[in-house]
Amino acid sequence: MTKRKLSALLIVIILALQFSACNSQTPTVTQLPTETQLIETEETVPTDVPATATAIPTALISSDIVLWAGIGSGHNQTLTERLSAFAQANGLTYESHETIDPEKITPSVKLLVATADAAQIEQVSQQVPDLKVVAIDVRGLTPGLPNVYAVTSEGGTPEQRAFLAGYALAITTDDYRVGAITLAEDDLGNRTRDSFVTGVRYFCGLCNAHYMPVNYYPFTAEVSNPNDPASWQAAVDSLLDLAVTAMFVQPEISSPDLMTYLASKNITVIGVEGQAGLEVAGRVMGVLGSDLYASTEAVVASLLEGDTFASSTGSLELKDVNPDLMSDGRLILFNRIREELLSGLIKDRP
């Protein structure tokens, strides 16, 4: 009996030892590193960090003609319409911007037309020295900038108008038979007379007629009292006696009666915007007046063609051109001389 108890006790001890050996192996769990790895992964991926925004690059400026439409300029809408149409008609590209970043201007840009502030225009012209900039009616520009061409709204001086009147009549009148009627003993009248003669002779030099009567043109006549029909009629008749067929009347002495008299003699005239009597003048070649947008187009066209002239020009244009009296070819020649005159390359006085 005692032996059985000892055997049973021994069996219990052996089982207890085996059970304890099994329990001693349980704490060595191989998943602990996995649990640690999961905790580390959760810590290295924060959920509250915002995504980084992707920068959108500014578009490059690359059209042939670019309008820099300065804020507050009243010319922007008309310039947009005119330049866009000009570019389309000439197979060029066009774009418009309210602000210009010089670093975005590519070498493909041929011209920058600007109505922006003078200081901004000068800054761009300095940063992009090879770019030609046409500044439209901008005040305060530094004179003499090599790559900035300023077009102003000024309609030219009386001397410039008289010079161009003489030049226009000379290139369109047979045998240069042209003349001018000015106010006698008056400073403006003298300047008008001298500039008219200079314009005629700029084209034809001695201007000697080839057919009878052979004279050296132009001729001028002076009116002492514009309000006296006998005075201005005597001046007109003196020119008619010299076979003059085209005349320029100083605007300050023009009147409907005088211009009607010229029309009755079949005289071709060139007028100035606002001149009295143009509506009854008959054969009017054209009218000299201010046209900022036409001048802008002319400067743009000249620069694109490679022409060079001084850095500033007015807006004096020959408008309402009669194609029967001035051909397209002569008008092109006239406009080229007009640009050079307004930019200072040609003197308007002797």
C-alpha positions in Angstrom: 0.0 0.0 0.0 2.8 2.3 0.9 4.6 1.5 -2.4 1.5 2.4 -4.3 1.3 5.8 -2.6 5.0 6.4 -3.4 4.5 5.5 -7.0 1.5 7.7 -7.3 3.4 10.6 -5.7 6.3 10.1 -8.1 4.0 10.1 -11.1 2.4 13.4 -9.9 5.9 15.0 -9.4 6.9 13.9 -12.9 3.8 15.3 -14.5 4.2 18.5 -12.6 7.8 18.9 -13.8 6.7 18.3 -17.4 3.9 20.9 -17.2 6.3 23.4 -15.7 8.8 22.8 -18.5 6.1 23.4 -21.1 5.0 26.7 -19.3 8.6 27.9 -19.2 8.8 27.9 -23.0 5.6 29.9 -23.5 6.9 33.4 -22.7 9.4 33.3 -25.6 6.9 34.6 -28.1 8.3 35.2 -31.6 5.7 37.8 -32.4 7.1 40.4 -30.1 9.4 41.9 -32.7 6.4 42.0 -35.0 4.3 43.9 -32.5 7.2 46.4 -32.0 7.5 46.8 -35.8 3.8 47.6 -36.1 4.1 50.3 -33.4 7.1 51.9 -35.1 5.3 51.9 -38.4 2.4 53.7 -37.0 4.7 56.3 -35.4 6.6 57.1 -38.7 3.5 57.8 -40.7 1.8 60.8 -39.1 -1.7 61.4 -40.3 -1.8 65.2 -39.6 0.9 66.4 -42.1 -0.6 68.3 -45.0 0.3 67.3 -48.6 2.9 69.6 -50.3 1.3 71.9 -53.0 2.6 71.4 -56.5 3.9 74.7 -58.0 2.3 75.7 -61.4 4.9 77.3 -63.6 4.1 80.7 -65.2 3.5 80.6 -68.9 6.2 81.9 -71.1 5.7 85.0 -73.3 6.5 84.0 -76.8 4.2 85.7 -79.4 5.5 87.9 -82.2 3.7 91.0 -80.9 2.9 91.4 -77.2 0.7 94.1 -75.6 1.6 95.1 -72.1 -1.8 96.7 -71.1 -1.0 99.0 -68.2 -3.7 99.4 -65.6 -5.7 102.6 -66.2 -4.7 103.3 -69.8 -7.7 104.3 -72.0 -5.9 102.9 -75.1 -5.8 99.2 -74.1 -9.1 98.1 -75.8 -8.5 99.8 -79.1 -4.8 98.7 -79.2 -5.9 95.1 -78.5 -8.4 95.3 -81.4 -5.9 97.0 -83.8 -2.8 94.9 -83.0 -4.7 91.6 -83.0 -6.1 92.4 -86.4 -2.7 93.6 -87.6 -1.0 90.4 -86.4 -3.7 88.2 -88.1 -3.5 90.1 -91.3 0.3 89.7 -91.4 0.6 86.0 -90.3 1.9 86.9 -86.8 1.0 85.8 -83.3 -0.3 88.1 -80.7 -1.0 88.1 -76.9 -1.8 90.6 -74.2 -0.8 90.8 -70.5 -1.6 93.2 -67.7 1.8 92.5 -66.0 5.1 91.4 -67.6 7.8 89.3 -66.0 11.0 90.0 -68.0 12.3 86.5 -67.2 9.4 85.0 -69.0 10.0 86.9 -72.3 11.4 84.5 -74.9 13.6 85.5 -77.9 10.7 84.8 -80.2 9.0 88.1 -79.1 9.7 90.6 -81.8 7.9 93.7 -80.3 6.5 94.7 -76.9 3.8 97.4 -77.2 3.3 99.0 -73.8 0.9 101.4 -72.0 2.4 100.7 -68.6 4.2 103.0 -66.3 7.4 104.7 -67.6 9.6 103.3 -64.8 8.3 99.7 -65.4 8.9 100.0 -69.1 12.5 101.2 -68.6 13.1 98.4 -66.1 12.0 95.8 -68.7 14.0 97.5 -71.5 17.1 97.3 -69.4 16.6 93.7 -68.4 15.9 92.6 -72.0 18.1 95.0 -74.0 17.5 93.2 -77.3 13.7 93.6 -77.1 12.2 96.5 -79.0 9.5 98.3 -76.9 6.9 100.7 -78.3 5.6 102.9 -75.6 2.2 104.4 -76.3 1.4 107.8 -75.0 3.6 107.2 -71.9 4.7 110.3 -69.9 8.1 110.5 -68.1 10.2 108.2 -70.2 13.9 108.9 -70.2 14.9 110.3 -73.6 17.3 108.4 -75.8 16.7 104.8 -74.6 18.1 102.7 -77.4 15.4 100.1 -77.6 12.3 102.2 -76.6 10.2 103.9 -79.3 7.7 106.4 -77.9 4.5 107.2 -79.8 2.7 110.3 -78.4 -0.7 111.7 -79.0 0.7 115.0 -80.2 -0.6 115.9 -83.7 2.7 117.5 -84.9 3.8 121.1 -85.0 2.7 123.7 -87.6 6.2 123.3 -89.2 5.8 119.6 -89.4 2.4 119.8 -91.0 3.6 122.4 -93.5 6.6 120.2 -94.4 4.5 117.2 -94.9 1.9 119.2 -96.9 4.7 120.3 -99.3 6.2 116.8 -99.6 2.8 115.2 -100.2 1.9 117.7 -102.9 5.3 117.4 -104.6 5.2 113.6 -104.9 1.7 113.6 -106.4 1.6 116.7 -108.7 2.8 116.7 -112.3 6.0 118.7 -112.8 6.0 119.8 -109.1 3.7 122.7 -109.8 2.8 123.3 -106.2 2.4 126.4 -104.0 1.3 127.7 -100.6 -0.7 130.7 -99.3 0.4 132.1 -96.0 -0.2 135.1 -93.8 2.1 138.1 -94.5 4.3 139.7 -91.9 3.5 137.0 -89.3 5.9 134.7 -87.5 3.7 131.6 -87.9 3.1 132.5 -91.5 6.8 132.7 -92.2 7.5 129.4 -90.5 4.7 127.8 -92.4 6.0 129.1 -95.7 9.6 128.0 -95.0 8.6 124.5 -93.9 6.4 124.0 -96.9 9.2 124.9 -99.3 11.6 122.6 -97.3 9.1 119.7 -97.7 8.7 120.2 -101.4 12.4 120.5 -102.1 13.2 117.5 -99.9 11.5 115.4 -102.6 12.5 117.1 -105.8 15.5 119.3 -105.1 15.5 122.1 -107.7 12.0 121.1 -108.7 12.3 122.4 -112.2 9.4 121.8 -114.5 10.0 119.8 -117.7 7.2 121.3 -119.7 6.1 124.9 -120.5 6.0 127.1 -118.6 9.4 125.9 -117.2 9.6 127.2 -113.7 11.4 126.3 -110.5 8.8 125.3 -107.9 7.4 125.7 -105.3 5.9 129.2 -105.3 4.3 130.9 -102.3 1.9 133.9 -102.0 1.1 136.0 -98.9 -2.2 137.3 -97.7 -2.1 140.6 -95.7 -5.8 140.5 -94.7 -7.6 137.1 -94.7 -10.9 138.7 -94.1 -10.6 140.7 -97.4 -11.6 138.6 -100.4 -9.6 140.8 -102.7 -6.5 140.0 -100.7 -6.7 136.2 -100.7 -8.0 136.2 -104.3 -5.0 138.2 -105.5 -2.7 135.6 -103.8 -4.5 132.7 -105.4 -4.4 134.3 -108.9 -0.7 135.0 -108.6 -0.1 131.3 -108.1 -2.5 130.4 -110.9 -0.5 132.6 -113.2 2.6 130.5 -112.5 0.8 127.3 -113.5 0.4 126.0 -109.9 -2.1 123.2 -109.8 -1.9 122.1 -106.2 -1.9 124.4 -103.1 -1.6 124.3 -99.3 -3.5 127.1 -97.5 -2.2 128.0 -94.0 -5.1 126.8 -91.7 -5.2 130.1 -89.8 -6.2 132.0 -92.9 -8.5 129.4 -94.5 -12.2 130.1 -95.1 -15.1 128.5 -97.0 -15.0 131.3 -99.6 -11.3 130.9 -100.3 -11.6 127.1 -100.5 -14.6 127.4 -102.8 -12.6 129.7 -105.1 -9.9 127.1 -105.3 -12.4 124.4 -106.1 -13.8 126.5 -108.9 -10.2 126.6 -110.4 -9.9 122.8 -110.0 -7.0 123.1 -107.6 -5.9 120.1 -105.6 -5.5 120.9 -101.9 -4.1 119.2 -98.8 -5.8 120.2 -95.5 -5.2 120.2 -91.8 -7.8 118.7 -89.4 -10.2 121.4 -88.3 -9.3 123.7 -91.1 -12.2 125.9 -92.2 -13.6 125.3 -95.7 -12.3 121.7 -96.3 -15.9 120.5 -96.8 -16.2 122.7 -100.0 -12.6 122.4 -101.2 -13.4 119.9 -104.0 -10.1 118.0 -104.8 -8.8 117.2 -101.4 -5.8 114.8 -101.4 -6.0 114.2 -97.7 -6.1 115.7 -94.2 -3.2 116.0 -91.8 -4.3 115.2 -88.3 -3.7 113.2 -85.1 -4.2 109.5 -85.1 -2.4 107.7 -82.3 -3.5 104.2 -83.4 -2.6 104.6 -87.0 0.8 105.9 -85.9 1.3 102.9 -83.6 0.6 100.5 -86.5 3.0 102.4 -88.7 5.8 102.2 -86.1 5.1 98.5 -85.5 5.2 97.7 -89.2 8.4 99.7 -89.7 10.2 98.0 -86.8 9.1 94.5 -88.0 10.5 95.3 -91.4 13.8 96.3 -89.9 13.6 100.0 -90.4 15.3 102.2 -87.8 14.5 105.7 -86.7 14.9 107.8 -83.6 13.2 106.8 -80.4 10.2 109.1 -80.5 7.4 110.0 -82.9 4.2 111.9 -82.8 0.8 110.8 -84.1 0.5 113.1 -87.1 -1.1 111.2 -90.0 -2.4 111.8 -93.5 -6.1 110.8 -93.1 -9.0 110.5 -95.5 -6.5 110.0 -98.4 -8.1 110.2 -101.9 -6.8 107.2 -103.8 -7.4 109.0 -107.1 -4.9 111.6 -106.1 -2.3 109.6 -104.0 -1.5 106.0 -104.9 -0.7 103.3 -102.4 3.0 103.4 -103.4 3.3 107.1 -102.9 1.4 106.8 -99.6 4.0 104.3 -98.4 6.8 106.7 -99.4 5.0 109.5 -97.6 4.6 107.6 -94.4 8.2 106.6 -94.3 9.3 110.3 -94.6 6.6 111.2 -92.0 8.1 108.8 -89.5 11.6 110.1 -90.1 10.4 113.7 -89.8 8.5 113.2 -86.5 11.4 111.2 -85.0 13.8 114.0 -85.7 15.9 112.5 -88.5 14.7 115.2 -91.0 14.7 118.9 -90.3 11.4 120.7 -91.0 13.1 124.1 -91.6 15.8 125.3 -93.9 
